[in-house]
Amino acid sequence: MAGIDVGGTRVKSVLADSQGSVLLSHTASTPERPGEAVVDLVVATVADLLERASAEGVEGRLGAVGVVVPGLVDESTGSAAWSANLGWRDLPLRQRLRDRLDVPVAVGHDVRAGLLAEFHLGAAQGVPDALFVPLGTGIASALLAGGRVVAGSEWTGEIGHVVVEPDGPVCGCGRHGCLEAVASAASLGRAWRGLGRDGDAETLSRAVVDGDPDAVRLWHGAVDALVRVIAPVCAAAGTRVLLVGGGLAESGAVLLDPLRERLVHSLGHDRVTVTRAALGDRAGALGATLLAMEATA
Amino acid sequence: MAGIDVGGTRVKSVLADSQGSVLLSHTASTPERPGEAVVDLVVATVADLLERASAEGVEGRLGAVGVVVPGLVDESTGSAAWSANLGWRDLPLRQRLRDRLDVPVAVGHDVRAGLLAEFHLGAAQGVPDALFVPLGTGIASALLAGGRVVAGSEWTGEIGHVVVEPDGPVCGCGRHGCLEAVASAASLGRAWRGLGRDGDAETLSRAVVDGDPDAVRLWHGAVDALVRVIAPVCAAAGTRVLLVGGGLAESGAVLLDPLRERLVHSLGHDRVTVTRAALGDRAGALGATLLAMEATA
């Protein structure tokens, strides 16, 4: 069982046995904007995993392959509909991979697969109603409702491009004030340097701990923006736990404490837990192996 | 099969055959704050329905009863957890009704049941990913994801109490700037009269059509507030259709057109339809009959 997470900068892959236990894992760089060559990339990654397994004497039977990608994904057709960073549009990824690999193939969305992994193996175990928000270069979300990962239209989870400040900073998408342009790790780092300071979002988070007023203002602005988007989702779905992931979650309590405080205020009740996602940057690849297992079931 | 919707001012009930076709329906006033006496009220409503059926020569076999109520509801236990208007707290409604009625009983939430009815019989037919937002005295929501009505914690759907304007008008819940305090039919009527004008939200909507500047400003403020809460939910869940219900939806295009325009802007894509809910104030009772049918399945 192979699980492969094709990210904007890295390809993370794991080989697991039929019970889902990880036998080996590997990380490689993603070629710049692979576009449709992502098919070759996945085929080569699978071959590489099997070769490593053989070299290490690991039982490496390939029962199925799960592949997860960012952007717009239609799980029902296995189509990678759009990714700006990776350079594809309407790519029938599942079909192309089935033509090349002699095993069942599942194609999923990186964040939704990550939430599936958090539900089965990580911080949402036993909690059927959860919201997963990774805060990294960009921002997306995945929603678990009644133990099922929600996947409506191919735009599902694109909370990073909800406008939170109509007069806010320009987003990569060309509009102003998207959540991602205000509260992602990348945009916080940019805003911090825009104040003439050195470093990135991590530097900023340490300055917040030290009580630097510029840092505190910037940070709380980001927390407010996150809550403006997260609170309505939690209210509508009856979310019991908010899992924060991505690079920004590594700042820990300096992020999670004010996030919970403002979320509770905005919701008007305290029946929501805010916690760090448990599986880190392996969540997507682990979720991909779960999709592979489902594909053989 | 009886479906009963116990609202803040009216009790709507329908008797349906085993295929769900409505045989007769009735509306009565809700006694003020019935509290636990809602059990007697439901039992009397069922008896009254059967009596009417008999008098009108309708085949009125009572296979099961579905009851829906507002506020906080836990469908898994059939408990009516809290309603400020109706005056109960932690009422084991399903159990109490089972003790009194000799048929299966289902207890649900009025808005979630209304969405179930819209999905099976109304404006969301064939659309498995929908958001239903009735705008009346208060505001709540129900979310359909993958053809299933989402019910997480008992606070599910309480979008009316998400804070949208921290310095906004006082809400019935005591806090400032809840969505319900800015954009419900009741609060819009109050704000309109607060400007020294006569009438209610319906009068206001006509003044918007006439281009009255005060009316337009108030109306668009409400639309903006609605979009601030609705857009994140649609983004997270991949919602394909937004169903607007309640009294305010009767204003039609003057509400739905700007709502869609601003929603599309906030989401950054136009893959969402905004439409009026189809079943009006019968949605809850019709949904209750669907819950009753499920209870016998």
Boltz contact constraints between the chains, C-beta under 6 A:
constraints:
  - contact:
      token1: [A, 129]
      token2: [B, 152]
      max_distance: 6.0
  - contact:
      token1: [A, 141]
      token2: [B, 236]
      max_distance: 6.0
  - contact:
      token1: [A, 143]
      token2: [B, 236]
      max_distance: 6.0
  - contact:
      token1: [A, 145]
      token2: [B, 145]
      max_distance: 6.0
  - contact:
      token1: [A, 145]
      token2: [B, 150]
      max_distance: 6.0
  - contact:
      token1: [A, 150]
      token2: [B, 145]
      max_distance: 6.0
  - contact:
      token1: [A, 150]
      token2: [B, 237]
      max_distance: 6.0
  - contact:
      token1: [A, 152]
      token2: [B, 129]
      max_distance: 6.0
  - contact:
      token1: [A, 152]
      token2: [B, 237]
      max_distance: 6.0
  - contact:
      token1: [A, 152]
      token2: [B, 238]
      max_distance: 6.0
  - contact:
      token1: [A, 152]
      token2: [B, 239]
      max_distance: 6.0
  - contact:
      token1: [A, 153]
      token2: [B, 238]
      max_distance: 6.0
  - contact:
      token1: [A, 153]
      token2: [B, 240]
      max_distance: 6.0
  - contact:
      token1: [A, 153]
      token2: [B, 271]
      max_distance: 6.0
  - contact:
      token1: [A, 155]
      token2: [B, 238]
      max_distance: 6.0
  - contact:
      token1: [A, 155]
      token2: [B, 269]
      max_distance: 6.0
  - contact:
      token1: [A, 155]
      token2: [B, 271]
      max_distance: 6.0
  - contact:
      token1: [A, 156]
      token2: [B, 238]
      max_distance: 6.0
  - contact:
      token1: [A, 158]
      token2: [B, 235]
      max_distance: 6.0
  - contact:
      token1: [A, 159]
      token2: [B, 235]
      max_distance: 6.0
  - contact:
      token1: [A, 159]
      token2: [B, 236]
      max_distance: 6.0
  - contact:
      token1: [A, 161]
      token2: [B, 268]
      max_distance: 6.0
  - contact:
      token1: [A, 162]
      token2: [B, 231]
      max_distance: 6.0
  - contact:
      token1: [A, 162]
      token2: [B, 232]
      max_distance: 6.0
  - contact:
      token1: [A, 162]
      token2: [B, 235]
      max_distance: 6.0
  - contact:
      token1: [A, 162]
      token2: [B, 266]
      max_distance: 6.0
  - contact:
      token1: [A, 163]
      token2: [B, 266]
      max_distance: 6.0
  - contact:
      token1: [A, 229]
      token2: [B, 232]
      max_distance: 6.0
  - contact:
      token1: [A, 231]
      token2: [B, 162]
      max_distance: 6.0
  - contact:
      token1: [A, 232]
      token2: [B, 159]
      max_distance: 6.0
  - contact:
      token1: [A, 232]
      token2: [B, 162]
      max_distance: 6.0
  - contact:
      token1: [A, 232]
      token2: [B, 229]
      max_distance: 6.0
  - contact:
      token1: [A, 232]
      token2: [B, 232]
      max_distance: 6.0
  - contact:
      token1: [A, 232]
      token2: [B, 233]
      max_distance: 6.0
  - contact:
      token1: [A, 233]
      token2: [B, 232]
      max_distance: 6.0
  - contact:
      token1: [A, 233]
      token2: [B, 233]
      max_distance: 6.0
  - contact:
      token1: [A, 233]
      token2: [B, 236]
      max_distance: 6.0
  - contact:
      token1: [A, 235]
      token2: [B, 158]
      max_distance: 6.0
  - contact:
      token1: [A, 235]
      token2: [B, 159]
      max_distance: 6.0
  - contact:
      token1: [A, 235]
      token2: [B, 162]
      max_distance: 6.0
  - contact:
      token1: [A, 236]
      token2: [B, 141]
      max_distance: 6.0
  - contact:
      token1: [A, 236]
      token2: [B, 143]
      max_distance: 6.0
  - contact:
      token1: [A, 236]
      token2: [B, 159]
      max_distance: 6.0
  - contact:
      token1: [A, 236]
      token2: [B, 233]
      max_distance: 6.0
  - contact:
      token1: [A, 237]
      token2: [B, 150]
      max_distance: 6.0
  - contact:
      token1: [A, 237]
      token2: [B, 152]
      max_distance: 6.0
  - contact:
      token1: [A, 238]
      token2: [B, 152]
      max_distance: 6.0
  - contact:
      token1: [A, 238]
      token2: [B, 153]
      max_distance: 6.0
  - contact:
      token1: [A, 238]
      token2: [B, 155]
      max_distance: 6.0
  - contact:
      token1: [A, 238]
      token2: [B, 156]
      max_distance: 6.0
  - contact:
      token1: [A, 239]
      token2: [B, 152]
      max_distance: 6.0
  - contact:
      token1: [A, 240]
      token2: [B, 153]
      max_distance: 6.0
  - contact:
      token1: [A, 266]
      token2: [B, 162]
      max_distance: 6.0
  - contact:
      token1: [A, 266]
      token2: [B, 163]
      max_distance: 6.0
  - contact:
      token1: [A, 268]
      token2: [B, 161]
      max_distance: 6.0
  - contact:
      token1: [A, 269]
      token2: [B, 155]
      max_distance: 6.0
  - contact:
      token1: [A, 271]
      token2: [B, 153]
      max_distance: 6.0
  - contact:
      token1: [A, 271]
      token2: [B, 155]
      max_distance: 6.0
